[in-house]
Amino acid sequence: MPKKKEVKKAESKEGDFKTFAFLATFLSIIGFIIALLVKRDDKYVMYYAKQGLVVFIAAIIVSVVGWVLFWIPVLGWIIKGVLNLIIAIIWIFSWIYALSGKMKLTPIVGQYADKIKL
């Protein structure tokens, strides 16, 4: 019986860093701040926290560009919609990767997150 408890402890630890990594990506800037304050020493969590921060910054940029494009009838609206869809897909990829247990670069924005040194 004691061996089962030890296995549960190991699973709990593994789930802990995955959960924090997921929250860091899911909550964007808030998740980044939480990870920075609580799990700064956890390499895995900070890896995904930085990616969540870059996704947030990309979303802000797309929002500003989308606002400008909104004034261009039809074509601007289509481009804005496509950009928003791309950001949503990247965001979802970051969640999936954070829960995978492996450190994978999130498409498009992951390379910029690697350049952030904390």
Buried (B, 14 or more C-beta within 10 A) or exposed (E): EEEEEEEEEEEEEEEEBBBBBBBBBBBBBEBBBBBBEEBEEBEBBBBBBBBBBBBBBBBEEBEEBBEEBEEEEEEBBEBBEEBBEBBEEBBEBBBEBBBEEEBBBBEBBBEBBEEEEE
